[in-house]
């Protein structure tokens, strides 16, 4: 029956590490799992995936023990599809108000807590092997719901957003936050942006909400954790690119 190891780790206050996967590469997902990371975020906001490809990435994640989360697009239409494919949770961008957060929860939860459509023939219900009240309650209890805080409006409404029952993680998007705050040139490292991020992490920890964030790099993970984030991510393509560049640099110096 439905379990969510990632949720259990986060509930215990453990630091969890994940990677955004922006392209279709099941073998890469397997490598991530074998490396011991806790989760992947299949990026269907900026990536280009079919529903079938998302299902295959979820299957690859399960094969190697890494929990699959799907970041959906702005209109939230992908929430139903992602969860039916077997995602352990969804991550939703541009959640700016309490009403936005409530709409996300409604789409992610079965009645009586939401309006998610029920089908036992889907992969999440093991193609009909799970059904009824026990399955629905387990899915509602274990599905992770993460919302992005990445605009000044969301920052202003942060307390109301995280007060919505069913919201598990408040995820800070540093790049979008810097752009929407007007610091396109300076980016997330601008002191004003960093000040907002630190305050959000402090407030989230104080109010008992799980905080997530995109780290600047491997060496930045400790800082993120120290400031209150327990759901910390990098982007797989960026990490791979950085290592390739490092290889080239070292190789050229040898030559």
HUMONOR-V975662 format. One record per residue. N is the residue number from 0. SS is DSSP state (2 for helix, 1 for strand, 0 for the rest). PHI is phi in whole degrees, 0 to 359 (NA if undefined). OMEGA is omega in whole degrees, 0 to 359 (* if undefined). Layout:
n=N ss=SS phi=PHI omega=OMEGA
n=N ss=SS phi=PHI omega=OMEGA
//
This chain:
n=0 ss=0 phi=NA omega=188
n=1 ss=0 phi=306 omega=175
n=2 ss=0 phi=230 omega=178
n=3 ss=0 phi=217 omega=182
n=4 ss=2 phi=297 omega=180
n=5 ss=2 phi=300 omega=178
n=6 ss=2 phi=301 omega=180
n=7 ss=2 phi=298 omega=179
n=8 ss=2 phi=296 omega=180
n=9 ss=2 phi=294 omega=179
n=10 ss=2 phi=297 omega=178
n=11 ss=0 phi=281 omega=178
n=12 ss=0 phi=85 omega=181
n=13 ss=0 phi=284 omega=172
n=14 ss=0 phi=283 omega=178
n=15 ss=1 phi=243 omega=185
n=16 ss=1 phi=239 omega=181
n=17 ss=1 phi=214 omega=178
n=18 ss=1 phi=229 omega=170
n=19 ss=1 phi=284 omega=177
n=20 ss=1 phi=249 omega=187
n=21 ss=0 phi=264 omega=181
n=22 ss=0 phi=214 omega=185
n=23 ss=0 phi=282 omega=181
n=24 ss=0 phi=205 omega=181
n=25 ss=2 phi=305 omega=180
n=26 ss=2 phi=296 omega=177
n=27 ss=2 phi=297 omega=178
n=28 ss=2 phi=298 omega=177
n=29 ss=2 phi=298 omega=178
n=30 ss=2 phi=300 omega=178
n=31 ss=2 phi=299 omega=179
n=32 ss=2 phi=295 omega=180
n=33 ss=2 phi=295 omega=179
n=34 ss=2 phi=286 omega=176
n=35 ss=0 phi=99 omega=176
n=36 ss=0 phi=291 omega=185
n=37 ss=0 phi=272 omega=185
n=38 ss=1 phi=205 omega=167
n=39 ss=1 phi=239 omega=171
n=40 ss=1 phi=243 omega=177
n=41 ss=1 phi=285 omega=192
n=42 ss=1 phi=271 omega=178
n=43 ss=0 phi=268 omega=169
n=44 ss=0 phi=276 omega=182
n=45 ss=0 phi=258 omega=179
n=46 ss=0 phi=279 omega=180
n=47 ss=0 phi=236 omega=183
n=48 ss=0 phi=230 omega=166
n=49 ss=0 phi=273 omega=177
n=50 ss=2 phi=299 omega=179
n=51 ss=2 phi=295 omega=178
n=52 ss=2 phi=293 omega=176
n=53 ss=2 phi=299 omega=179
n=54 ss=2 phi=298 omega=180
n=55 ss=2 phi=293 omega=177
n=56 ss=2 phi=292 omega=176
n=57 ss=2 phi=297 omega=179
n=58 ss=2 phi=296 omega=178
n=59 ss=2 phi=297 omega=179
n=60 ss=2 phi=296 omega=181
n=61 ss=2 phi=298 omega=181
n=62 ss=2 phi=300 omega=186
n=63 ss=0 phi=246 omega=171
n=64 ss=0 phi=79 omega=175
n=65 ss=0 phi=251 omega=186
n=66 ss=1 phi=279 omega=182
n=67 ss=1 phi=268 omega=172
n=68 ss=1 phi=245 omega=177
n=69 ss=1 phi=244 omega=171
n=70 ss=1 phi=273 omega=184
n=71 ss=1 phi=267 omega=179
n=72 ss=0 phi=277 omega=188
n=73 ss=0 phi=298 omega=187
n=74 ss=0 phi=279 omega=175
n=75 ss=0 phi=68 omega=182
n=76 ss=0 phi=295 omega=183
n=77 ss=2 phi=280 omega=183
n=78 ss=2 phi=299 omega=180
n=79 ss=2 phi=302 omega=183
n=80 ss=2 phi=299 omega=182
n=81 ss=2 phi=297 omega=182
n=82 ss=2 phi=290 omega=177
n=83 ss=2 phi=295 omega=178
n=84 ss=2 phi=287 omega=179
n=85 ss=0 phi=115 omega=177
n=86 ss=0 phi=300 omega=179
n=87 ss=0 phi=277 omega=178
n=88 ss=1 phi=179 omega=178
n=89 ss=1 phi=232 omega=176
n=90 ss=1 phi=236 omega=191
n=91 ss=1 phi=240 omega=181
n=92 ss=0 phi=282 omega=172
n=93 ss=0 phi=52 omega=172
n=94 ss=0 phi=267 omega=191
n=95 ss=0 phi=251 omega=184
n=96 ss=0 phi=221 omega=174
n=97 ss=2 phi=300 omega=180
n=98 ss=2 phi=297 omega=176
n=99 ss=2 phi=300 omega=181
n=100 ss=2 phi=297 omega=179
n=101 ss=2 phi=297 omega=179
n=102 ss=2 phi=294 omega=179
n=103 ss=2 phi=297 omega=181
n=104 ss=2 phi=299 omega=180
n=105 ss=2 phi=301 omega=182
n=106 ss=2 phi=286 omega=185
n=107 ss=2 phi=268 omega=186
n=108 ss=0 phi=244 omega=174
n=109 ss=0 phi=286 omega=173
n=110 ss=0 phi=304 omega=12
n=111 ss=0 phi=270 omega=184
n=112 ss=0 phi=270 omega=182
n=113 ss=0 phi=203 omega=185
n=114 ss=0 phi=235 omega=178
n=115 ss=0 phi=302 omega=181
n=116 ss=0 phi=290 omega=184
n=117 ss=0 phi=260 omega=173
n=118 ss=0 phi=212 omega=180
n=119 ss=0 phi=267 omega=181
n=120 ss=0 phi=274 omega=186
n=121 ss=0 phi=272 omega=184
n=122 ss=2 phi=299 omega=182
n=123 ss=2 phi=301 omega=178
n=124 ss=2 phi=261 omega=180
n=125 ss=2 phi=53 omega=174
n=126 ss=2 phi=53 omega=175
n=127 ss=2 phi=98 omega=178
n=128 ss=0 phi=283 omega=173
n=129 ss=0 phi=245 omega=181
n=130 ss=0 phi=192 omega=173
n=131 ss=2 phi=75 omega=188
n=132 ss=2 phi=301 omega=182
n=133 ss=2 phi=298 omega=179
n=134 ss=2 phi=294 omega=182
n=135 ss=2 phi=298 omega=180
n=136 ss=2 phi=293 omega=179
n=137 ss=2 phi=295 omega=179
n=138 ss=2 phi=296 omega=178
n=139 ss=2 phi=298 omega=183
n=140 ss=2 phi=287 omega=192
n=141 ss=2 phi=256 omega=180
n=142 ss=0 phi=293 omega=179
n=143 ss=1 phi=274 omega=177
n=144 ss=1 phi=239 omega=181
n=145 ss=1 phi=243 omega=180
n=146 ss=1 phi=240 omega=181
n=147 ss=1 phi=277 omega=170
n=148 ss=1 phi=249 omega=190
n=149 ss=0 phi=212 omega=176
n=150 ss=0 phi=220 omega=175
n=151 ss=2 phi=303 omega=178
n=152 ss=2 phi=295 omega=179
n=153 ss=2 phi=294 omega=178
n=154 ss=2 phi=298 omega=180
n=155 ss=2 phi=297 omega=184
n=156 ss=0 phi=262 omega=187
n=157 ss=2 phi=306 omega=182
n=158 ss=2 phi=301 omega=180
n=159 ss=2 phi=291 omega=181
n=160 ss=2 phi=297 omega=184
n=161 ss=2 phi=284 omega=177
n=162 ss=0 phi=279 omega=183
n=163 ss=0 phi=289 omega=177
n=164 ss=0 phi=302 omega=181
n=165 ss=0 phi=103 omega=174
n=166 ss=0 phi=277 omega=183
n=167 ss=0 phi=260 omega=187
n=168 ss=1 phi=228 omega=170
n=169 ss=1 phi=255 omega=186
n=170 ss=1 phi=256 omega=180
n=171 ss=1 phi=272 omega=175
n=172 ss=0 phi=260 omega=186
n=173 ss=2 phi=301 omega=182
n=174 ss=2 phi=292 omega=178
n=175 ss=2 phi=298 omega=180
n=176 ss=2 phi=297 omega=180
n=177 ss=2 phi=295 omega=180
n=178 ss=2 phi=291 omega=182
n=179 ss=2 phi=289 omega=175
n=180 ss=0 phi=277 omega=177
n=181 ss=0 phi=97 omega=181
n=182 ss=0 phi=251 omega=182
n=183 ss=0 phi=298 omega=183
n=184 ss=0 phi=286 omega=185
n=185 ss=0 phi=280 omega=179
n=186 ss=2 phi=79 omega=187
n=187 ss=2 phi=295 omega=181
n=188 ss=2 phi=279 omega=180
n=189 ss=0 phi=302 omega=183
n=190 ss=2 phi=306 omega=180
n=191 ss=2 phi=294 omega=178
n=192 ss=2 phi=293 omega=180
n=193 ss=2 phi=297 omega=178
n=194 ss=2 phi=296 omega=178
n=195 ss=2 phi=296 omega=181
n=196 ss=2 phi=298 omega=180
n=197 ss=2 phi=298 omega=179
n=198 ss=2 phi=292 omega=178
n=199 ss=2 phi=296 omega=179
n=200 ss=2 phi=297 omega=179
n=201 ss=2 phi=296 omega=183
n=202 ss=2 phi=293 omega=179
n=203 ss=2 phi=298 omega=179
n=204 ss=2 phi=297 omega=180
n=205 ss=2 phi=297 omega=183
n=206 ss=2 phi=268 omega=174
n=207 ss=0 phi=81 omega=177
n=208 ss=0 phi=266 omega=176
n=209 ss=1 phi=289 omega=181
n=210 ss=1 phi=252 omega=177
n=211 ss=1 phi=240 omega=180
n=212 ss=1 phi=200 omega=172
n=213 ss=1 phi=271 omega=179
n=214 ss=0 phi=281 omega=178
n=215 ss=0 phi=284 omega=181
n=216 ss=0 phi=177 omega=181
n=217 ss=2 phi=303 omega=183
n=218 ss=2 phi=289 omega=182
n=219 ss=2 phi=266 omega=183
n=220 ss=2 phi=300 omega=181
n=221 ss=2 phi=299 omega=178
n=222 ss=2 phi=297 omega=180
n=223 ss=2 phi=301 omega=179
n=224 ss=2 phi=295 omega=181
n=225 ss=2 phi=296 omega=181
n=226 ss=0 phi=270 omega=172
n=227 ss=0 phi=122 omega=180
n=228 ss=0 phi=273 omega=176
n=229 ss=0 phi=239 omega=178
n=230 ss=1 phi=236 omega=191
n=231 ss=1 phi=246 omega=186
n=232 ss=1 phi=232 omega=165
n=233 ss=1 phi=228 omega=177
n=234 ss=1 phi=256 omega=185
n=235 ss=2 phi=302 omega=182
n=236 ss=2 phi=295 omega=179
n=237 ss=2 phi=293 omega=180
n=238 ss=2 phi=294 omega=178
n=239 ss=2 phi=297 omega=180
n=240 ss=2 phi=301 omega=180
n=241 ss=2 phi=297 omega=179
n=242 ss=2 phi=291 omega=176
n=243 ss=2 phi=297 omega=180
n=244 ss=2 phi=296 omega=177
n=245 ss=2 phi=298 omega=178
n=246 ss=2 phi=299 omega=180
n=247 ss=2 phi=297 omega=181
n=248 ss=2 phi=300 omega=180
n=249 ss=2 phi=295 omega=180
n=250 ss=2 phi=297 omega=180
n=251 ss=2 phi=293 omega=178
n=252 ss=2 phi=293 omega=177
n=253 ss=2 phi=293 omega=179
n=254 ss=0 phi=294 omega=*
//
